[in-house]
């Protein structure tokens, strides 16, 4: 089943640009259980991991749309990934509320490029998600430039995790996950060398928030999603820039199921933001970046 966009953007009140599908239709988890347990503890979240149909119903009940994806870190973690093809098929069943992104393992080289082409051409994914720390790669390494070139040709947005991660947090050696791969300054070279590639830096990029703001300010093709943190914990400089210079470049994202959209939206209401900025962050910027208009 190939995804066809069915979202009525006027009918949804916001678009969540960062939602994980952590359990496949067969019950397989996207990440090893110790990592999932660590993330649950880090976020003080419930251990339940809803499937894609449950996610769709949850967002439909809230009059929200959502970008959904998994992360293929098979090589680095030695754990088989969930299926991006399955996610695209599920999103096709719920095209009124779900927008599928694909994920490929950069460490597989040419195979990652071929898979990306199939996900776009045969399954209709609307973008891609990478997590450099979990996938174990330096995004600025020119080894991955052929992949970026292919992604740039698709004219679809690409989300890169940035900053601290709750994945593996508190485990011995952090489960081998290296935080430095998610420093947003590593994406500056990628944005410069691939100006047609739309890059979304996921999360408040603690402890590198200033670097993220610098890159997003300097590069027209770089955006920030606000997922992974309750808005009440956002770094003050991020709130200040989202309210002014970057008001057209920040996007609502929750990081569901670790943070619920209900919690995120309730805390977002309490931020000191200009009223004209709120609809941009909640929906208008996403409509433009995702090509939904």
Buried (B, 14 or more C-beta within 10 A) or exposed (E): EEBEBEBEBEEBEBBBBBBBBBBBBEEBBBBBEEBBBBBBBBBEBEEEBBBBEBBBEBBBEBEBBBBBBBBBBBBBBEBEBBBBBBBBBBBBEBBBBBBBBBBBBBBBEEEBBEBBBBBBEEBBBBBBBBBBBBBBBBBBBEEBBEBBBBBBEBEBBBBBBBBBBBBBBEBEEBBEBBBEBBBBBBBBBBBEBBEEBBBBBBBBBBEBBBBBBBBBEEBEBBBBBBBBBBBEEBBEEBBBBBBEEBBBBBBBBBBBBBBBBEBBBEBBEEBEBEEEBBEBBBBBBBBBBBBBE
